Amino acid sequence: MNYSRIATYLERRQKHYSLPQDLYCSDEVYKFDLNAIHYRHWIFAAFEVELPNSGTYLSMTIGESSIVLVRTRAGDIRGFFNTCRHRGAQILPEGSGRCQRIVCPYHQWSYSLEGDLLGAAGMDAEFEKKLFGLKPIQVECVAGTIFVALSDAAPDFAPFRADFEPLISRYNLRDGKVVHHQRIVENANWKLAMENARECAHCNVGHPELCLSLVDGFTLDRSDPHNVAFYEALRSRGIPDSPQESSWYSAGHVPLRPGMKSMTMDGSYDVKKLLSDEVVDLGYLRWSLQPHCYNIALPDYVFTFSVMPLSATQTQVHSKWLVHKDAVEGVDYDIEQLAKLWETTNNQDVTLTEINQKGVASVGYEPGPYMPEAESWCERFSDWYCDEALNFCQQMQAAQPKAAALQE
């Protein structure tokens, strides 16, 4: 990989402007992004309730790396690369299930739920099984949410936990259940999908259904009497009235429009059984992580939106809906109605990101200026990306002469 060339793309980026074309379109940059960004940062992976019992597992792919999360016999959640230590076969298929042992379908090597190698058919008596357990990944659980990191280079998780846990705990996610999962492939670069999720300047035209209840948290008028009262009420309850954030995460409450109870097609609750009575006046909790997710917690449901690159010009979008575990389908909620607002919004965004990709691929494309207020979070995302990517380039460039010298 030519780190010098990629560094040139990054250094060419003009402050307050969108990214140079190669950063949206290059196959080389796609491979670079996986190593520099997705494998080195925290990823929201799942809810704890998706792994309810010992032996339940969830297999998913981050970039081109399959991982597995599993509930152990002791009840904790572990994460591993989903790669057999024999000859590297993927062990568990994408999706969820339950097992007593993790068994590779190729040559039947078997592992405990804790990742230890138990059986290695065909190996001699001197073979040390303890050296060939599944390779672990970092796993952190926060009030019912699960985050993973594939590298020790990921940022310190403790500040995020300290900021996020008091906010999300009120929603009692461990008493929830995931009732819907939408998967979409967008023919657009993952950074365009993230920029689209980081602004709502397009919402009035692009998402009229969403705008019924949504107050644009990116351009919030703090002087509006409705919003003033909302944040005064937060402060009176000891809840932060501004986002808790750093360069790679943000979490905070935003008001809904006056008279709206939830983000639904009509602003009323779509789930009769609420997650918690404690959050009925808290608007919506917006929490996001660089590089990949934007999530919403409401009194009646939680919605998560996650993007993952498939290629330079394709992105996998995952969305999940969580409701209270005691909510009964057909009585307390209807899946089609519950999913309608965000599925409509997601499908609208497919069109928007794909025309964006077609435009940036043109020989006529030049990076354009971000709107100072309405697209400030887009700029923040692009700034973060460029800083992280350029730092990685510099590390790799510094390491290359050392590696060459060692080979000599």
C-alpha positions in Angstrom: 0.0 0.0 0.0 1.3 3.4 -1.0 0.9 5.4 2.3 2.7 8.4 0.8 0.0 8.6 -2.0 -2.8 8.4 0.5 -1.2 11.0 2.7 -1.1 13.3 -0.3 -4.9 12.9 -0.8 -5.4 13.7 2.9 -3.1 16.7 2.9 -4.8 18.0 -0.3 -8.1 18.4 1.6 -9.0 22.1 2.1 -10.3 23.1 5.5 -14.1 23.5 5.7 -14.5 21.5 2.5 -15.6 18.0 1.6 -13.0 15.4 0.8 -10.9 15.0 -2.4 -12.3 12.5 -4.9 -9.9 9.6 -4.3 -11.0 9.4 -0.7 -14.6 8.6 -1.8 -13.8 6.4 -4.9 -10.4 4.7 -4.6 -10.1 0.9 -4.1 -6.8 1.5 -2.4 -8.3 4.0 0.0 -11.1 1.5 0.8 -8.5 -1.1 1.9 -6.6 1.6 3.8 -9.8 2.7 5.6 -10.4 -0.7 7.0 -6.9 -0.9 8.6 -6.6 2.7 9.6 -10.2 3.3 10.8 -12.5 0.4 11.2 -10.1 -2.0 12.7 -8.7 0.6 15.1 -11.8 2.1 16.6 -14.8 1.1 18.8 -17.8 -0.4 16.9 -21.3 -0.7 18.3 -22.0 -4.4 17.7 -25.2 -5.4 19.4 -27.5 -5.3 22.4 -26.8 -7.6 25.3 -30.4 -9.1 25.0 -29.4 -10.5 21.6 -27.2 -13.0 23.6 -29.7 -14.1 26.3 -28.3 -17.5 27.3 -25.1 -19.4 27.7 -23.9 -20.5 24.3 -25.9 -17.9 22.3 -23.7 -16.2 19.7 -23.8 -13.5 17.2 -21.5 -13.5 14.1 -20.9 -10.4 12.2 -18.4 -8.8 9.8 -16.5 -5.6 10.3 -14.9 -4.7 7.0 -13.5 -8.0 5.8 -13.0 -9.5 9.3 -15.6 -11.9 10.7 -16.0 -11.8 14.5 -18.2 -13.7 16.9 -19.7 -12.6 20.2 -20.7 -15.3 22.6 -22.3 -15.6 26.0 -20.1 -17.8 28.2 -21.2 -20.3 30.8 -20.3 -17.8 33.5 -22.7 -15.3 31.8 -20.3 -12.8 30.5 -19.9 -11.8 26.9 -16.6 -12.6 25.0 -15.6 -11.7 21.5 -13.2 -13.5 19.1 -12.1 -13.4 15.5 -14.3 -15.9 13.8 -11.3 -17.6 12.3 -10.1 -21.2 13.0 -6.6 -21.4 14.4 -6.0 -24.5 12.2 -6.1 -23.2 8.6 -8.1 -20.1 9.0 -11.6 -21.1 8.0 -14.5 -19.0 9.1 -16.1 -21.0 11.9 -19.7 -19.7 12.4 -21.9 -18.3 9.6 -23.1 -14.7 9.7 -26.1 -14.4 12.0 -27.1 -15.8 15.4 -27.5 -19.2 17.1 -26.6 -21.3 20.1 -24.0 -23.9 20.7 -22.3 -25.8 23.4 -18.9 -25.7 21.7 -17.6 -23.6 18.8 -16.8 -26.1 16.1 -15.1 -25.4 12.8 -17.0 -27.1 10.0 -13.9 -27.7 8.0 -11.7 -30.0 10.1 -13.8 -30.1 13.3 -11.4 -28.2 15.5 -13.5 -27.3 18.6 -13.3 -24.4 21.1 -15.0 -23.7 24.4 -17.3 -20.7 24.8 -14.3 -19.0 26.4 -12.3 -19.5 23.3 -10.0 -22.3 24.5 -9.0 -25.0 21.9 -10.6 -28.3 23.1 -10.2 -30.6 20.2 -7.7 -30.7 17.4 -8.1 -34.0 15.5 -5.0 -35.3 13.7 -2.4 -33.4 15.8 0.3 -35.3 17.6 0.9 -35.7 21.3 3.3 -32.8 21.5 0.8 -30.3 20.1 0.1 -27.6 22.7 -3.6 -26.8 22.4 -3.3 -23.9 24.9 -1.3 -21.9 22.3 -4.1 -22.1 19.7 -7.2 -20.7 21.3 -9.4 -18.3 19.4 -7.9 -14.8 19.1 -9.8 -12.4 21.3 -11.1 -9.0 20.5 -11.9 -6.2 23.0 -15.5 -6.2 24.3 -17.2 -3.6 26.4 -20.8 -3.7 27.7 -22.6 -0.6 28.8 -26.1 -0.8 30.2 -27.3 -3.3 27.7 -25.2 -2.2 24.7 -22.1 -4.1 23.3 -19.1 -2.4 21.7 -16.1 -4.2 20.2 -12.6 -3.2 19.0 -10.4 -5.3 16.8 -7.2 -3.7 17.9 -5.5 -2.5 21.1 -5.0 0.8 19.2 -8.6 1.7 19.9 -9.0 4.8 22.1 -9.5 4.6 25.8 -13.1 3.4 26.4 -13.5 4.7 29.9 -14.4 8.4 29.0 -17.2 7.2 26.7 -18.5 4.8 29.4 -18.5 7.6 32.0 -20.4 10.0 29.6 -22.8 7.5 28.0 -23.8 5.1 30.8 -25.8 7.6 32.9 -27.8 8.7 29.8 -28.6 5.3 28.3 -29.2 3.5 31.7 -32.6 5.2 32.0 -33.9 3.2 29.0 -33.5 -0.2 30.7 -32.2 -1.9 27.6 -31.5 -5.1 29.4 -35.3 -5.4 29.7 -35.7 -5.1 25.9 -35.8 -7.3 22.9 -34.8 -6.7 19.3 -37.9 -7.1 17.1 -36.7 -5.9 13.6 -33.5 -5.8 11.6 -33.3 -4.0 8.3 -30.3 -4.6 5.9 -29.6 -2.3 3.0 -26.7 -2.0 0.5 -26.1 1.5 -0.7 -24.0 2.0 -3.8 -22.0 4.7 -2.2 -18.8 5.1 -0.2 -19.2 4.7 3.6 -18.0 8.2 4.2 -20.8 9.6 2.1 -23.3 7.6 4.2 -21.8 8.9 7.4 -21.8 12.5 6.1 -25.5 12.1 5.2 -26.3 10.9 8.7 -24.4 13.9 10.2 -26.6 16.6 8.8 -30.3 17.3 8.3 -30.1 20.2 5.8 -31.6 17.7 3.4 -34.4 16.6 5.7 -37.2 19.0 4.9 -37.1 18.0 1.3 -35.6 14.5 1.6 -37.4 13.3 4.8 -40.8 15.0 5.2 -42.2 12.1 7.3 -39.3 12.4 9.8 -39.6 16.1 10.1 -43.1 15.8 11.6 -41.5 15.0 15.0 -37.8 15.6 14.5 -36.1 18.8 15.7 -32.9 19.2 13.8 -30.3 18.6 16.6 -27.5 19.9 14.4 -29.0 23.4 14.1 -31.0 23.6 17.3 -32.3 27.0 18.2 -31.5 27.3 21.9 -33.5 30.5 22.2 -36.8 29.0 21.2 -39.1 28.9 24.3 -39.9 25.2 23.8 -36.3 24.3 23.7 -35.4 26.6 26.6 -38.0 24.9 28.8 -36.8 21.5 27.7 -33.2 22.1 28.7 -34.2 23.8 31.9 -36.1 20.6 32.8 -33.1 18.5 32.0 -30.9 20.6 34.3 -33.5 20.4 37.1 -33.1 16.6 37.0 -29.3 16.7 36.9 -29.1 15.6 33.3 -26.5 17.4 31.0 -28.1 20.0 28.8 -25.3 19.7 26.2 -23.8 16.7 24.4 -21.3 14.6 26.3 -18.6 14.1 23.6 -15.1 13.8 22.4 -13.6 13.6 18.9 -15.0 10.0 18.4 -18.3 10.0 20.2 -21.3 12.2 21.2 -24.3 11.5 23.4 -27.0 13.9 24.5 -30.8 14.7 24.7 -32.6 16.7 22.0 -36.2 17.9 22.2 -38.9 16.6 19.9 -41.3 19.1 18.3 -44.0 20.4 20.5 -46.8 17.9 21.0 -44.7 14.9 19.8 -44.2 11.9 22.0 -41.9 9.9 19.8 -40.4 9.6 16.3 -43.2 7.9 14.4 -45.3 8.6 11.4 -47.8 10.6 13.5 -45.7 11.5 16.5 -47.6 9.2 18.9 -46.2 6.1 20.6 -45.9 3.1 18.3 -45.3 0.8 21.2 -47.9 0.9 24.1 -45.5 -0.7 26.6 -42.8 1.9 27.2 -39.1 1.1 27.9 -39.3 3.4 30.9 -41.6 5.9 32.4 -38.5 7.9 33.5 -37.8 9.0 29.9 -41.2 10.2 28.7 -40.1 13.9 28.9 -36.5 13.5 27.7 -37.1 14.1 23.9 -34.8 11.7 22.2 -31.3 10.5 23.2 -29.0 10.8 20.2 -25.7 8.9 20.5 -23.2 8.3 17.8 -19.7 6.9 17.3 -17.1 7.6 14.7 -16.7 5.9 12.3 -20.0 4.1 11.8 -23.2 4.7 13.8 -26.0 7.1 14.6 -28.6 5.9 17.2 -31.8 7.2 18.7 -33.4 6.2 22.0 -37.0 7.1 22.7 -39.6 6.2 25.4 -41.1 3.4 23.3 -38.3 2.1 21.2 -34.6 2.4 20.4 -33.4 2.6 16.8 -29.8 2.0 15.7 -28.2 2.9 12.3 -24.8 1.4 11.4 -22.7 1.7 8.2 -19.9 -0.7 7.2 -17.9 -0.5 4.0 -18.2 -3.4 1.5 -16.1 -1.8 -1.2 -15.0 1.7 -2.3 -18.5 2.3 -3.6 -20.7 0.0 -1.6 -21.9 0.3 2.0 -23.8 -2.1 4.2 -26.4 -0.4 6.4 -27.8 -2.2 9.4 -30.8 -0.9 11.4 -32.3 -2.5 14.5 -35.4 -1.7 16.5 -35.6 -2.6 20.3 -38.7 -2.5 22.4 -39.7 -3.6 25.9 -39.4 -7.4 26.3 -43.0 -7.6 27.6 -44.5 -5.7 24.6 -46.6 -8.1 22.6 -46.6 -8.0 18.8 -50.1 -7.4 17.5 -51.3 -6.1 20.9 -48.7 -3.5 21.9 -47.1 -2.8 18.6 -47.2 -3.6 14.9 -43.9 -4.3 13.2 -44.8 -2.7 9.9 -46.0 0.5 11.6 -43.0 0.6 14.1 -40.5 0.2 11.3 -42.3 2.5 8.8 -40.7 5.8 9.6 -37.1 4.8 9.7 -37.4 2.3 6.8 -38.9 5.1 4.8 -36.1 7.4 5.9 -33.4 4.8 5.1 -34.8 4.1 1.7 -34.8 7.8 0.9 -31.2 8.1 2.0 -30.2 5.3 -0.4 -31.3 7.6 -3.2 -29.5 10.6 -1.8 -26.2 8.9 -1.1 -26.2 7.1 -4.4 -26.6 10.4 -6.4 -23.9 11.8 -4.2 -21.6 8.9 -5.2 -22.4 9.4 -8.8 -21.5 13.1 -8.6 -18.2 12.7 -6.7 -17.1 10.1 -9.2 -17.5 12.6 -12.1 -14.4 14.2 -13.7 -16.2 17.5 -12.9 -16.2 17.0 -9.2 -14.4 19.4 -6.9 -14.7 19.4 -3.1 -17.3 22.0 -2.1 -17.7 24.0 1.1 -19.7 22.7 4.1 -22.5 25.0 5.3 -21.0 26.5 8.5 -23.9 25.6 10.8 -26.1 23.0 9.1 -23.2 20.8 8.1 -20.9 21.4 11.0 -21.1 17.8 12.1 -20.2 16.7 8.5 -17.1 18.8 8.8 -16.4 17.4 12.3 -16.6 13.9 10.9 -14.3 14.7 7.9 -11.8 16.5 10.2 -11.7 13.4 12.5 -11.3 11.0 9.6 -8.5 13.0 8.0 -6.7 13.4 11.4 -6.9 9.7 12.1 -6.0 8.6 8.6 -3.0 10.9 8.3 -1.7 9.8 11.7 -1.9 6.2 10.6 -0.1 7.0 7.3 2.7 8.6 9.3 3.0 5.6 11.6 3.1 3.2 8.7 5.7 5.4 6.8 7.9 5.5 9.9 7.6 1.8 10.3 8.5 0.9 6.7 12.3 1.8 6.9 12.6 -0.1 10.2 11.0 -3.2 8.6 13.3 -2.9 5.6 16.4 -2.6 7.8 15.3 -5.7 9.8 15.0 -7.7 6.6 18.5 -6.7 5.5 
